[in-house]
Amino acid sequence: MDSLEELESTAQEVLGRLKSRHLFQSQWDTAAFAIFLIFVGTVLLLLLLACLHCCCHCCCHQSSRSRKETSMGVDNLALDP
């Protein structure tokens, strides 16, 4: 029950700050929050770019791969009899 009371007091503190419109206690809190938002935005941008690359890359290069009949890698001529 102690963790429930602690969670409730934390929620009340956050709600109180939201009502007073004073979310951060110092400028360091504001800077840390801005850095966190920049980090989250960068991660989301990279995920978006990865998804776009997967979607567009598969569609665009699928037909060109089917035209190519080349094998990947290097042929090892020492294995030929």
mmCIF file of the N, C-alpha and C atoms, coordinates in Angstrom:
data_MODEL
# 
_entry.id   MODEL 
# 
loop_
_atom_site.group_PDB 
_atom_site.id 
_atom_site.type_symbol 
_atom_site.label_atom_id 
_atom_site.label_alt_id 
_atom_site.label_comp_id 
_atom_site.label_asym_id 
_atom_site.label_entity_id 
_atom_site.label_seq_id 
_atom_site.pdbx_PDB_ins_code 
_atom_site.Cartn_x 
_atom_site.Cartn_y 
_atom_site.Cartn_z 
_atom_site.occupancy 
_atom_site.B_iso_or_equiv 
_atom_site.pdbx_formal_charge 
_atom_site.auth_seq_id 
_atom_site.auth_comp_id 
_atom_site.auth_asym_id 
_atom_site.auth_atom_id 
_atom_site.pdbx_PDB_model_num 
ATOM 1   N N  . MET A 1 1  ? 0.814  -1.194  0.000   1.00 0.00 ? 1  MET A N  1 
ATOM 2   C CA . MET A 1 1  ? 0.000  0.000   0.000   1.00 0.00 ? 1  MET A CA 1 
ATOM 3   C C  . MET A 1 1  ? 0.858  1.258   0.000   1.00 0.00 ? 1  MET A C  1 
ATOM 4   N N  . ASP A 1 2  ? 2.101  1.143   0.473   1.00 0.00 ? 2  ASP A N  1 
ATOM 5   C CA . ASP A 1 2  ? 2.977  2.297   0.544   1.00 0.00 ? 2  ASP A CA 1 
ATOM 6   C C  . ASP A 1 2  ? 3.282  2.822   -0.857  1.00 0.00 ? 2  ASP A C  1 
ATOM 7   N N  . SER A 1 3  ? 3.488  1.925   -1.808  1.00 0.00 ? 3  SER A N  1 
ATOM 8   C CA . SER A 1 3  ? 3.784  2.359   -3.175  1.00 0.00 ? 3  SER A CA 1 
ATOM 9   C C  . SER A 1 3  ? 2.560  3.015   -3.808  1.00 0.00 ? 3  SER A C  1 
ATOM 10  N N  . LEU A 1 4  ? 1.376  2.548   -3.439  1.00 0.00 ? 4  LEU A N  1 
ATOM 11  C CA . LEU A 1 4  ? 0.155  3.156   -3.961  1.00 0.00 ? 4  LEU A CA 1 
ATOM 12  C C  . LEU A 1 4  ? -0.004 4.579   -3.448  1.00 0.00 ? 4  LEU A C  1 
ATOM 13  N N  . GLU A 1 5  ? 0.292  4.784   -2.173  1.00 0.00 ? 5  GLU A N  1 
ATOM 14  C CA . GLU A 1 5  ? 0.216  6.130   -1.601  1.00 0.00 ? 5  GLU A CA 1 
ATOM 15  C C  . GLU A 1 5  ? 1.277  7.040   -2.216  1.00 0.00 ? 5  GLU A C  1 
ATOM 16  N N  . GLU A 1 6  ? 2.457  6.482   -2.452  1.00 0.00 ? 6  GLU A N  1 
ATOM 17  C CA . GLU A 1 6  ? 3.533  7.261   -3.059  1.00 0.00 ? 6  GLU A CA 1 
ATOM 18  C C  . GLU A 1 6  ? 3.163  7.653   -4.495  1.00 0.00 ? 6  GLU A C  1 
ATOM 19  N N  . LEU A 1 7  ? 2.568  6.737   -5.226  1.00 0.00 ? 7  LEU A N  1 
ATOM 20  C CA . LEU A 1 7  ? 2.132  7.020   -6.587  1.00 0.00 ? 7  LEU A CA 1 
ATOM 21  C C  . LEU A 1 7  ? 1.031  8.076   -6.591  1.00 0.00 ? 7  LEU A C  1 
ATOM 22  N N  . GLU A 1 8  ? 0.130  7.987   -5.636  1.00 0.00 ? 8  GLU A N  1 
ATOM 23  C CA . GLU A 1 8  ? -0.955 8.957   -5.539  1.00 0.00 ? 8  GLU A CA 1 
ATOM 24  C C  . GLU A 1 8  ? -0.422 10.344  -5.205  1.00 0.00 ? 8  GLU A C  1 
ATOM 25  N N  . SER A 1 9  ? 0.551  10.426  -4.304  1.00 0.00 ? 9  SER A N  1 
ATOM 26  C CA . SER A 1 9  ? 1.114  11.729  -3.951  1.00 0.00 ? 9  SER A CA 1 
ATOM 27  C C  . SER A 1 9  ? 1.887  12.323  -5.129  1.00 0.00 ? 9  SER A C  1 
ATOM 28  N N  . THR A 1 10 ? 2.571  11.475  -5.877  1.00 0.00 ? 10 THR A N  1 
ATOM 29  C CA . THR A 1 10 ? 3.277  11.962  -7.064  1.00 0.00 ? 10 THR A CA 1 
ATOM 30  C C  . THR A 1 10 ? 2.294  12.481  -8.101  1.00 0.00 ? 10 THR A C  1 
ATOM 31  N N  . ALA A 1 11 ? 1.199  11.762  -8.299  1.00 0.00 ? 11 ALA A N  1 
ATOM 32  C CA . ALA A 1 11 ? 0.181  12.203  -9.251  1.00 0.00 ? 11 ALA A CA 1 
ATOM 33  C C  . ALA A 1 11 ? -0.430 13.526  -8.805  1.00 0.00 ? 11 ALA A C  1 
ATOM 34  N N  . GLN A 1 12 ? -0.694 13.667  -7.505  1.00 0.00 ? 12 GLN A N  1 
ATOM 35  C CA . GLN A 1 12 ? -1.248 14.920  -7.000  1.00 0.00 ? 12 GLN A CA 1 
ATOM 36  C C  . GLN A 1 12 ? -0.266 16.080  -7.192  1.00 0.00 ? 12 GLN A C  1 
ATOM 37  N N  . GLU A 1 13 ? 1.024  15.812  -7.001  1.00 0.00 ? 13 GLU A N  1 
ATOM 38  C CA . GLU A 1 13 ? 2.030  16.847  -7.190  1.00 0.00 ? 13 GLU A CA 1 
ATOM 39  C C  . GLU A 1 13 ? 2.094  17.288  -8.653  1.00 0.00 ? 13 GLU A C  1 
ATOM 40  N N  . VAL A 1 14 ? 2.056  16.312  -9.562  1.00 0.00 ? 14 VAL A N  1 
ATOM 41  C CA . VAL A 1 14 ? 2.084  16.644  -10.993 1.00 0.00 ? 14 VAL A CA 1 
ATOM 42  C C  . VAL A 1 14 ? 0.835  17.414  -11.386 1.00 0.00 ? 14 VAL A C  1 
ATOM 43  N N  . LEU A 1 15 ? -0.315 16.993  -10.908 1.00 0.00 ? 15 LEU A N  1 
ATOM 44  C CA . LEU A 1 15 ? -1.558 17.711  -11.220 1.00 0.00 ? 15 LEU A CA 1 
ATOM 45  C C  . LEU A 1 15 ? -1.545 19.121  -10.647 1.00 0.00 ? 15 LEU A C  1 
ATOM 46  N N  . GLY A 1 16 ? -0.983 19.276  -9.462  1.00 0.00 ? 16 GLY A N  1 
ATOM 47  C CA . GLY A 1 16 ? -0.874 20.605  -8.871  1.00 0.00 ? 16 GLY A CA 1 
ATOM 48  C C  . GLY A 1 16 ? 0.021  21.519  -9.687  1.00 0.00 ? 16 GLY A C  1 
ATOM 49  N N  . ARG A 1 17 ? 1.110  20.973  -10.200 1.00 0.00 ? 17 ARG A N  1 
ATOM 50  C CA . ARG A 1 17 ? 1.997  21.781  -11.037 1.00 0.00 ? 17 ARG A CA 1 
ATOM 51  C C  . ARG A 1 17 ? 1.325  22.146  -12.355 1.00 0.00 ? 17 ARG A C  1 
ATOM 52  N N  . LEU A 1 18 ? 0.555  21.216  -12.892 1.00 0.00 ? 18 LEU A N  1 
ATOM 53  C CA . LEU A 1 18 ? -0.154 21.510  -14.139 1.00 0.00 ? 18 LEU A CA 1 
ATOM 54  C C  . LEU A 1 18 ? -1.185 22.615  -13.933 1.00 0.00 ? 18 LEU A C  1 
ATOM 55  N N  . LYS A 1 19 ? -1.859 22.580  -12.792 1.00 0.00 ? 19 LYS A N  1 
ATOM 56  C CA . LYS A 1 19 ? -2.858 23.612  -12.512 1.00 0.00 ? 19 LYS A CA 1 
ATOM 57  C C  . LYS A 1 19 ? -2.209 24.970  -12.294 1.00 0.00 ? 19 LYS A C  1 
ATOM 58  N N  . SER A 1 20 ? -1.053 24.987  -11.655 1.00 0.00 ? 20 SER A N  1 
ATOM 59  C CA . SER A 1 20 ? -0.383 26.254  -11.387 1.00 0.00 ? 20 SER A CA 1 
ATOM 60  C C  . SER A 1 20 ? 0.436  26.744  -12.578 1.00 0.00 ? 20 SER A C  1 
ATOM 61  N N  . ARG A 1 21 ? 0.558  25.914  -13.608 1.00 0.00 ? 21 ARG A N  1 
ATOM 62  C CA . ARG A 1 21 ? 1.322  26.229  -14.816 1.00 0.00 ? 21 ARG A CA 1 
ATOM 63  C C  . ARG A 1 21 ? 2.776  26.524  -14.507 1.00 0.00 ? 21 ARG A C  1 
ATOM 64  N N  . HIS A 1 22 ? 3.279  25.954  -13.460 1.00 0.00 ? 22 HIS A N  1 
ATOM 65  C CA . HIS A 1 22 ? 4.695  26.055  -13.111 1.00 0.00 ? 22 HIS A CA 1 
ATOM 66  C C  . HIS A 1 22 ? 5.229  24.623  -13.065 1.00 0.00 ? 22 HIS A C  1 
ATOM 67  N N  . LEU A 1 23 ? 5.564  24.105  -14.256 1.00 0.00 ? 23 LEU A N  1 
ATOM 68  C CA . LEU A 1 23 ? 5.922  22.692  -14.358 1.00 0.00 ? 23 LEU A CA 1 
ATOM 69  C C  . LEU A 1 23 ? 7.326  22.396  -13.836 1.00 0.00 ? 23 LEU A C  1 
ATOM 70  N N  . PHE A 1 24 ? 8.236  23.313  -14.027 1.00 0.00 ? 24 PHE A N  1 
ATOM 71  C CA . PHE A 1 24 ? 9.631  23.046  -13.687 1.00 0.00 ? 24 PHE A CA 1 
ATOM 72  C C  . PHE A 1 24 ? 10.077 23.938  -12.536 1.00 0.00 ? 24 PHE A C  1 
ATOM 73  N N  . GLN A 1 25 ? 10.929 23.385  -11.690 1.00 0.00 ? 25 GLN A N  1 
ATOM 74  C CA . GLN A 1 25 ? 11.378 24.133  -10.523 1.00 0.00 ? 25 GLN A CA 1 
ATOM 75  C C  . GLN A 1 25 ? 12.543 25.046  -10.848 1.00 0.00 ? 25 GLN A C  1 
ATOM 76  N N  . SER A 1 26 ? 13.346 24.670  -11.817 1.00 0.00 ? 26 SER A N  1 
ATOM 77  C CA . SER A 1 26 ? 14.514 25.485  -12.136 1.00 0.00 ? 26 SER A CA 1 
ATOM 78  C C  . SER A 1 26 ? 14.741 25.485  -13.642 1.00 0.00 ? 26 SER A C  1 
ATOM 79  N N  . GLN A 1 27 ? 15.720 26.270  -14.057 1.00 0.00 ? 27 GLN A N  1 
ATOM 80  C CA . GLN A 1 27 ? 16.060 26.306  -15.476 1.00 0.00 ? 27 GLN A CA 1 
ATOM 81  C C  . GLN A 1 27 ? 16.690 24.994  -15.926 1.00 0.00 ? 27 GLN A C  1 
ATOM 82  N N  . TRP A 1 28 ? 17.329 24.295  -14.992 1.00 0.00 ? 28 TRP A N  1 
ATOM 83  C CA . TRP A 1 28 ? 17.931 22.998  -15.339 1.00 0.00 ? 28 TRP A CA 1 
ATOM 84  C C  . TRP A 1 28 ? 16.846 21.981  -15.691 1.00 0.00 ? 28 TRP A C  1 
ATOM 85  N N  . ASP A 1 29 ? 15.726 22.054  -15.007 1.00 0.00 ? 29 ASP A N  1 
ATOM 86  C CA . ASP A 1 29 ? 14.608 21.159  -15.339 1.00 0.00 ? 29 ASP A CA 1 
ATOM 87  C C  . ASP A 1 29 ? 14.090 21.438  -16.745 1.00 0.00 ? 29 ASP A C  1 
ATOM 88  N N  . THR A 1 30 ? 14.002 22.715  -17.085 1.00 0.00 ? 30 THR A N  1 
ATOM 89  C CA . THR A 1 30 ? 13.544 23.097  -18.424 1.00 0.00 ? 30 THR A CA 1 
ATOM 90  C C  . THR A 1 30 ? 14.534 22.620  -19.479 1.00 0.00 ? 30 THR A C  1 
ATOM 91  N N  . ALA A 1 31 ? 15.824 22.784  -19.216 1.00 0.00 ? 31 ALA A N  1 
ATOM 92  C CA . ALA A 1 31 ? 16.842 22.354  -20.171 1.00 0.00 ? 31 ALA A CA 1 
ATOM 93  C C  . ALA A 1 31 ? 16.840 20.835  -20.328 1.00 0.00 ? 31 ALA A C  1 
ATOM 94  N N  . ALA A 1 32 ? 16.689 20.121  -19.221 1.00 0.00 ? 32 ALA A N  1 
ATOM 95  C CA . ALA A 1 32 ? 16.654 18.664  -19.289 1.00 0.00 ? 32 ALA A CA 1 
ATOM 96  C C  . ALA A 1 32 ? 15.434 18.185  -20.065 1.00 0.00 ? 32 ALA A C  1 
ATOM 97  N N  . PHE A 1 33 ? 14.319 18.849  -19.879 1.00 0.00 ? 33 PHE A N  1 
ATOM 98  C CA . PHE A 1 33 ? 13.109 18.482  -20.608 1.00 0.00 ? 33 PHE A CA 1 
ATOM 99  C C  . PHE A 1 33 ? 13.264 18.768  -22.099 1.00 0.00 ? 33 PHE A C  1 
ATOM 100 N N  . ALA A 1 34 ? 13.904 19.873  -22.437 1.00 0.00 ? 34 ALA A N  1 
ATOM 101 C CA . ALA A 1 34 ? 14.136 20.195  -23.850 1.00 0.00 ? 34 ALA A CA 1 
ATOM 102 C C  . ALA A 1 34 ? 15.064 19.169  -24.499 1.00 0.00 ? 34 ALA A C  1 
ATOM 103 N N  . ILE A 1 35 ? 16.107 18.765  -23.779 1.00 0.00 ? 35 ILE A N  1 
ATOM 104 C CA . ILE A 1 35 ? 17.017 17.742  -24.297 1.00 0.00 ? 35 ILE A CA 1 
ATOM 105 C C  . ILE A 1 35 ? 16.291 16.420  -24.472 1.00 0.00 ? 35 ILE A C  1 
ATOM 106 N N  . PHE A 1 36 ? 15.430 16.089  -23.535 1.00 0.00 ? 36 PHE A N  1 
ATOM 107 C CA . PHE A 1 36 ? 14.647 14.849  -23.638 1.00 0.00 ? 36 PHE A CA 1 
ATOM 108 C C  . PHE A 1 36 ? 13.722 14.897  -24.858 1.00 0.00 ? 36 PHE A C  1 
ATOM 109 N N  . LEU A 1 37 ? 13.065 16.038  -25.078 1.00 0.00 ? 37 LEU A N  1 
ATOM 110 C CA . LEU A 1 37 ? 12.187 16.171  -26.238 1.00 0.00 ? 37 LEU A CA 1 
ATOM 111 C C  . LEU A 1 37 ? 12.966 16.079  -27.544 1.00 0.00 ? 37 LEU A C  1 
ATOM 112 N N  . ILE A 1 38 ? 14.158 16.671  -27.582 1.00 0.00 ? 38 ILE A N  1 
ATOM 113 C CA . ILE A 1 38 ? 14.994 16.576  -28.776 1.00 0.00 ? 38 ILE A CA 1 
ATOM 114 C C  . ILE A 1 38 ? 15.397 15.123  -29.025 1.00 0.00 ? 38 ILE A C  1 
ATOM 115 N N  . PHE A 1 39 ? 15.740 14.403  -27.969 1.00 0.00 ? 39 PHE A N  1 
ATOM 116 C CA . PHE A 1 39 ? 16.104 12.997  -28.101 1.00 0.00 ? 39 PHE A CA 1 
ATOM 117 C C  . PHE A 1 39 ? 14.932 12.173  -28.625 1.00 0.00 ? 39 PHE A C  1 
ATOM 118 N N  . VAL A 1 40 ? 13.759 12.367  -28.050 1.00 0.00 ? 40 VAL A N  1 
ATOM 119 C CA . VAL A 1 40 ? 12.577 11.618  -28.489 1.00 0.00 ? 40 VAL A CA 1 
ATOM 120 C C  . VAL A 1 40 ? 12.245 11.966  -29.936 1.00 0.00 ? 40 VAL A C  1 
ATOM 121 N N  . GLY A 1 41 ? 12.339 13.234  -30.288 1.00 0.00 ? 41 GLY A N  1 
ATOM 122 C CA . GLY A 1 41 ? 12.081 13.643  -31.670 1.00 0.00 ? 41 GLY A CA 1 
ATOM 123 C C  . GLY A 1 41 ? 13.062 13.026  -32.648 1.00 0.00 ? 41 GLY A C  1 
ATOM 124 N N  . THR A 1 42 ? 14.332 12.942  -32.259 1.00 0.00 ? 42 THR A N  1 
ATOM 125 C CA . THR A 1 42 ? 15.341 12.338  -33.118 1.00 0.00 ? 42 THR A CA 1 
ATOM 126 C C  . THR A 1 42 ? 15.072 10.857  -33.314 1.00 0.00 ? 42 THR A C  1 
ATOM 127 N N  . VAL A 1 43 ? 14.715 10.170  -32.240 1.00 0.00 ? 43 VAL A N  1 
ATOM 128 C CA . VAL A 1 43 ? 14.407 8.737   -32.344 1.00 0.00 ? 43 VAL A CA 1 
ATOM 129 C C  . VAL A 1 43 ? 13.200 8.516   -33.244 1.00 0.00 ? 43 VAL A C  1 
ATOM 130 N N  . LEU A 1 44 ? 12.173 9.324   -33.077 1.00 0.00 ? 44 LEU A N  1 
ATOM 131 C CA . LEU A 1 44 ? 10.986 9.187   -33.930 1.00 0.00 ? 44 LEU A CA 1 
ATOM 132 C C  . LEU A 1 44 ? 11.303 9.495   -35.392 1.00 0.00 ? 44 LEU A C  1 
ATOM 133 N N  . LEU A 1 45 ? 12.135 10.490  -35.632 1.00 0.00 ? 45 LEU A N  1 
ATOM 134 C CA . LEU A 1 45 ? 12.532 10.811  -36.997 1.00 0.00 ? 45 LEU A CA 1 
ATOM 135 C C  . LEU A 1 45 ? 13.316 9.661   -37.621 1.00 0.00 ? 45 LEU A C  1 
ATOM 136 N N  . LEU A 1 46 ? 14.217 9.063   -36.860 1.00 0.00 ? 46 LEU A N  1 
ATOM 137 C CA . LEU A 1 46 ? 14.992 7.936   -37.382 1.00 0.00 ? 46 LEU A CA 1 
ATOM 138 C C  . LEU A 1 46 ? 14.100 6.729   -37.655 1.00 0.00 ? 46 LEU A C  1 
ATOM 139 N N  . LEU A 1 47 ? 13.119 6.495   -36.791 1.00 0.00 ? 47 LEU A N  1 
ATOM 140 C CA . LEU A 1 47 ? 12.177 5.397   -37.040 1.00 0.00 ? 47 LEU A CA 1 
ATOM 141 C C  . LEU A 1 47 ? 11.358 5.660   -38.300 1.00 0.00 ? 47 LEU A C  1 
ATOM 142 N N  . LEU A 1 48 ? 10.931 6.890   -38.485 1.00 0.00 ? 48 LEU A N  1 
ATOM 143 C CA . LEU A 1 48 ? 10.181 7.246   -39.680 1.00 0.00 ? 48 LEU A CA 1 
ATOM 144 C C  . LEU A 1 48 ? 11.030 7.057   -40.935 1.00 0.00 ? 48 LEU A C  1 
ATOM 145 N N  . LEU A 1 49 ? 12.283 7.500   -40.875 1.00 0.00 ? 49 LEU A N  1 
ATOM 146 C CA . LEU A 1 49 ? 13.171 7.335   -42.020 1.00 0.00 ? 49 LEU A CA 1 
ATOM 147 C C  . LEU A 1 49 ? 13.447 5.864   -42.305 1.00 0.00 ? 49 LEU A C  1 
ATOM 148 N N  . ALA A 1 50 ? 13.604 5.056   -41.258 1.00 0.00 ? 50 ALA A N  1 
ATOM 149 C CA . ALA A 1 50 ? 13.827 3.625   -41.460 1.00 0.00 ? 50 ALA A CA 1 
ATOM 150 C C  . ALA A 1 50 ? 12.615 2.964   -42.096 1.00 0.00 ? 50 ALA A C  1 
ATOM 151 N N  . CYS A 1 51 ? 11.437 3.327   -41.646 1.00 0.00 ? 51 CYS A N  1 
ATOM 152 C CA . CYS A 1 51 ? 10.213 2.767   -42.242 1.00 0.00 ? 51 CYS A CA 1 
ATOM 153 C C  . CYS A 1 51 ? 10.069 3.196   -43.695 1.00 0.00 ? 51 CYS A C  1 
ATOM 154 N N  . LEU A 1 52 ? 10.331 4.466   -43.979 1.00 0.00 ? 52 LEU A N  1 
ATOM 155 C CA . LEU A 1 52 ? 10.253 4.939   -45.354 1.00 0.00 ? 52 LEU A CA 1 
ATOM 156 C C  . LEU A 1 52 ? 11.287 4.243   -46.234 1.00 0.00 ? 52 LEU A C  1 
ATOM 157 N N  . HIS A 1 53 ? 12.466 4.028   -45.707 1.00 0.00 ? 53 HIS A N  1 
ATOM 158 C CA . HIS A 1 53 ? 13.509 3.357   -46.473 1.00 0.00 ? 53 HIS A CA 1 
ATOM 159 C C  . HIS A 1 53 ? 13.112 1.921   -46.772 1.00 0.00 ? 53 HIS A C  1 
ATOM 160 N N  . CYS A 1 54 ? 12.542 1.242   -45.782 1.00 0.00 ? 54 CYS A N  1 
ATOM 161 C CA . CYS A 1 54 ? 12.112 -0.142  -46.001 1.00 0.00 ? 54 CYS A CA 1 
ATOM 162 C C  . CYS A 1 54 ? 10.981 -0.209  -47.019 1.00 0.00 ? 54 CYS A C  1 
ATOM 163 N N  . CYS A 1 55 ? 10.002 0.663   -46.890 1.00 0.00 ? 55 CYS A N  1 
ATOM 164 C CA . CYS A 1 55 ? 8.854  0.640   -47.802 1.00 0.00 ? 55 CYS A CA 1 
ATOM 165 C C  . CYS A 1 55 ? 9.257  1.032   -49.220 1.00 0.00 ? 55 CYS A C  1 
ATOM 166 N N  . CYS A 1 56 ? 9.974  2.112   -49.369 1.00 0.00 ? 56 CYS A N  1 
ATOM 167 C CA . CYS A 1 56 ? 10.332 2.597   -50.697 1.00 0.00 ? 56 CYS A CA 1 
ATOM 168 C C  . CYS A 1 56 ? 11.445 1.763   -51.311 1.00 0.00 ? 56 CYS A C  1 
ATOM 169 N N  . HIS A 1 57 ? 12.364 1.295   -50.512 1.00 0.00 ? 57 HIS A N  1 
ATOM 170 C CA . HIS A 1 57 ? 13.497 0.534   -51.014 1.00 0.00 ? 57 HIS A CA 1 
ATOM 171 C C  . HIS A 1 57 ? 13.030 -0.814  -51.559 1.00 0.00 ? 57 HIS A C  1 
ATOM 172 N N  . CYS A 1 58 ? 12.111 -1.455  -50.883 1.00 0.00 ? 58 CYS A N  1 
ATOM 173 C CA . CYS A 1 58 ? 11.622 -2.759  -51.330 1.00 0.00 ? 58 CYS A CA 1 
ATOM 174 C C  . CYS A 1 58 ? 10.828 -2.613  -52.624 1.00 0.00 ? 58 CYS A C  1 
ATOM 175 N N  . CYS A 1 59 ? 10.023 -1.568  -52.737 1.00 0.00 ? 59 CYS A N  1 
ATOM 176 C CA . CYS A 1 59 ? 9.192  -1.387  -53.926 1.00 0.00 ? 59 CYS A CA 1 
ATOM 177 C C  . CYS A 1 59 ? 10.031 -0.979  -55.133 1.00 0.00 ? 59 CYS A C  1 
ATOM 178 N N  . CYS A 1 60 ? 10.982 -0.112  -54.937 1.00 0.00 ? 60 CYS A N  1 
ATOM 179 C CA . CYS A 1 60 ? 11.739 0.435   -56.062 1.00 0.00 ? 60 CYS A CA 1 
ATOM 180 C C  . CYS A 1 60 ? 12.752 -0.553  -56.618 1.00 0.00 ? 60 CYS A C  1 
ATOM 181 N N  . HIS A 1 61 ? 13.392 -1.302  -55.751 1.00 0.00 ? 61 HIS A N  1 
ATOM 182 C CA . HIS A 1 61 ? 14.489 -2.152  -56.195 1.00 0.00 ? 61 HIS A CA 1 
ATOM 183 C C  . HIS A 1 61 ? 14.103 -3.607  -56.381 1.00 0.00 ? 61 HIS A C  1 
ATOM 184 N N  . GLN A 1 62 ? 12.884 -3.954  -56.180 1.00 0.00 ? 62 GLN A N  1 
ATOM 185 C CA . GLN A 1 62 ? 12.466 -5.336  -56.327 1.00 0.00 ? 62 GLN A CA 1 
ATOM 186 C C  . GLN A 1 62 ? 12.504 -5.750  -57.788 1.00 0.00 ? 62 GLN A C  1 
ATOM 187 N N  . SER A 1 63 ? 12.059 -4.886  -58.682 1.00 0.00 ? 63 SER A N  1 
ATOM 188 C CA . SER A 1 63 ? 12.040 -5.228  -60.093 1.00 0.00 ? 63 SER A CA 1 
ATOM 189 C C  . SER A 1 63 ? 13.452 -5.286  -60.667 1.00 0.00 ? 63 SER A C  1 
ATOM 190 N N  . SER A 1 64 ? 14.350 -4.427  -60.207 1.00 0.00 ? 64 SER A N  1 
ATOM 191 C CA . SER A 1 64 ? 15.708 -4.450  -60.730 1.00 0.00 ? 64 SER A CA 1 
ATOM 192 C C  . SER A 1 64 ? 16.457 -5.687  -60.240 1.00 0.00 ? 64 SER A C  1 
ATOM 193 N N  . ARG A 1 65 ? 16.130 -6.198  -59.085 1.00 0.00 ? 65 ARG A N  1 
ATOM 194 C CA . ARG A 1 65 ? 16.779 -7.407  -58.599 1.00 0.00 ? 65 ARG A CA 1 
ATOM 195 C C  . ARG A 1 65 ? 16.326 -8.627  -59.392 1.00 0.00 ? 65 ARG A C  1 
ATOM 196 N N  . SER A 1 66 ? 15.073 -8.637  -59.813 1.00 0.00 ? 66 SER A N  1 
ATOM 197 C CA . SER A 1 66 ? 14.593 -9.781  -60.569 1.00 0.00 ? 66 SER A CA 1 
ATOM 198 C C  . SER A 1 66 ? 15.229 -9.815  -61.958 1.00 0.00 ? 66 SER A C  1 
ATOM 199 N N  . ARG A 1 67 ? 15.610 -8.661  -62.507 1.00 0.00 ? 67 ARG A N  1 
ATOM 200 C CA . ARG A 1 67 ? 16.268 -8.624  -63.800 1.00 0.00 ? 67 ARG A CA 1 
ATOM 201 C C  . ARG A 1 67 ? 17.704 -9.128  -63.706 1.00 0.00 ? 67 ARG A C  1 
ATOM 202 N N  . LYS A 1 68 ? 18.357 -8.886  -62.599 1.00 0.00 ? 68 LYS A N  1 
ATOM 203 C CA . LYS A 1 68 ? 19.736 -9.314  -62.428 1.00 0.00 ? 68 LYS A CA 1 
ATOM 204 C C  . LYS A 1 68 ? 19.775 -10.797 -62.092 1.00 0.00 ? 68 LYS A C  1 
ATOM 205 N N  . GLU A 1 69 ? 20.642 -11.508 -62.737 1.00 0.00 ? 69 GLU A N  1 
ATOM 206 C CA . GLU A 1 69 ? 20.836 -12.926 -62.438 1.00 0.00 ? 69 GLU A CA 1 
ATOM 207 C C  . GLU A 1 69 ? 22.256 -13.171 -61.941 1.00 0.00 ? 69 GLU A C  1 
ATOM 208 N N  . THR A 1 70 ? 22.873 -12.159 -61.357 1.00 0.00 ? 70 THR A N  1 
ATOM 209 C CA . THR A 1 70 ? 24.231 -12.312 -60.868 1.00 0.00 ? 70 THR A CA 1 
ATOM 210 C C  . THR A 1 70 ? 24.197 -12.853 -59.461 1.00 0.00 ? 70 THR A C  1 
ATOM 211 N N  . SER A 1 71 ? 25.189 -13.665 -59.155 1.00 0.00 ? 71 SER A N  1 
ATOM 212 C CA . SER A 1 71 ? 25.278 -14.212 -57.809 1.00 0.00 ? 71 SER A CA 1 
ATOM 213 C C  . SER A 1 71 ? 26.047 -13.244 -56.929 1.00 0.00 ? 71 SER A C  1 
ATOM 214 N N  . MET A 1 72 ? 25.784 -13.346 -55.658 1.00 0.00 ? 72 MET A N  1 
ATOM 215 C CA . MET A 1 72 ? 26.472 -12.474 -54.727 1.00 0.00 ? 72 MET A CA 1 
ATOM 216 C C  . MET A 1 72 ? 27.737 -13.160 -54.247 1.00 0.00 ? 72 MET A C  1 
ATOM 217 N N  . GLY A 1 73 ? 28.755 -12.411 -53.988 1.00 0.00 ? 73 GLY A N  1 
ATOM 218 C CA . GLY A 1 73 ? 29.993 -12.964 -53.467 1.00 0.00 ? 73 GLY A CA 1 
ATOM 219 C C  . GLY A 1 73 ? 30.998 -13.194 -54.580 1.00 0.00 ? 73 GLY A C  1 
ATOM 220 N N  . VAL A 1 74 ? 32.073 -13.865 -54.204 1.00 0.00 ? 74 VAL A N  1 
ATOM 221 C CA . VAL A 1 74 ? 33.175 -14.120 -55.122 1.00 0.00 ? 74 VAL A CA 1 
ATOM 222 C C  . VAL A 1 74 ? 33.241 -15.613 -55.381 1.00 0.00 ? 74 VAL A C  1 
ATOM 223 N N  . ASP A 1 75 ? 33.393 -15.990 -56.643 1.00 0.00 ? 75 ASP A N  1 
ATOM 224 C CA . ASP A 1 75 ? 33.546 -17.403 -56.976 1.00 0.00 ? 75 ASP A CA 1 
ATOM 225 C C  . ASP A 1 75 ? 34.937 -17.858 -56.570 1.00 0.00 ? 75 ASP A C  1 
ATOM 226 N N  . ASN A 1 76 ? 34.991 -18.976 -55.869 1.00 0.00 ? 76 ASN A N  1 
ATOM 227 C CA . ASN A 1 76 ? 36.267 -19.550 -55.460 1.00 0.00 ? 76 ASN A CA 1 
ATOM 228 C C  . ASN A 1 76 ? 36.707 -20.547 -56.532 1.00 0.00 ? 76 ASN A C  1 
ATOM 229 N N  . LEU A 1 77 ? 37.630 -20.130 -57.366 1.00 0.00 ? 77 LEU A N  1 
ATOM 230 C CA . LEU A 1 77 ? 38.082 -20.957 -58.463 1.00 0.00 ? 77 LEU A CA 1 
ATOM 231 C C  . LEU A 1 77 ? 38.946 -22.128 -57.996 1.00 0.00 ? 77 LEU A C  1 
ATOM 232 N N  . ALA A 1 78 ? 39.441 -22.099 -56.785 1.00 0.00 ? 78 ALA A N  1 
ATOM 233 C CA . ALA A 1 78 ? 40.270 -23.193 -56.271 1.00 0.00 ? 78 ALA A CA 1 
ATOM 234 C C  . ALA A 1 78 ? 39.417 -24.437 -56.020 1.00 0.00 ? 78 ALA A C  1 
ATOM 235 N N  . LEU A 1 79 ? 38.102 -24.294 -55.885 1.00 0.00 ? 79 LEU A N  1 
ATOM 236 C CA . LEU A 1 79 ? 37.240 -25.438 -55.640 1.00 0.00 ? 79 LEU A CA 1 
ATOM 237 C C  . LEU A 1 79 ? 36.840 -26.156 -56.920 1.00 0.00 ? 79 LEU A C  1 
ATOM 238 N N  . ASP A 1 80 ? 37.064 -25.522 -58.087 1.00 0.00 ? 80 ASP A N  1 
ATOM 239 C CA . ASP A 1 80 ? 36.725 -26.164 -59.353 1.00 0.00 ? 80 ASP A CA 1 
ATOM 240 C C  . ASP A 1 80 ? 37.717 -27.285 -59.653 1.00 0.00 ? 80 ASP A C  1 
ATOM 241 N N  . PRO A 1 81 ? 37.251 -28.442 -60.203 1.00 0.00 ? 81 PRO A N  1 
ATOM 242 C CA . PRO A 1 81 ? 38.179 -29.550 -60.506 1.00 0.00 ? 81 PRO A CA 1 
ATOM 243 C C  . PRO A 1 81 ? 39.034 -29.264 -61.723 1.00 0.00 ? 81 PRO A C  1 
# 
